[in-house]
Amino acid sequence: MVRTIKGSHNETGARPGRKVKIINLGLDPEEAVAMGLEIEKVEKSGRKKRRGELC
């Protein structure tokens, strides 16, 4: 998500650039591994909903 936010403030011809200050309040995966935290396995189930899809 941080990468998405960082990329969303770029200047375009139609929209001027904006100054964005990003404060990361989360725990990055690299930090968790360095702390020796257990890695949780996640199983994917079903298909992802597309943007705007209700069911």
Summary of the structure (lengths in Angstrom):
residues: 55
radius of gyration: 17.4
end to end distance: 24.3
largest distance: 46.6
contacts: 48
relative contact order: 0.11
helix: 22%
strand: 0%
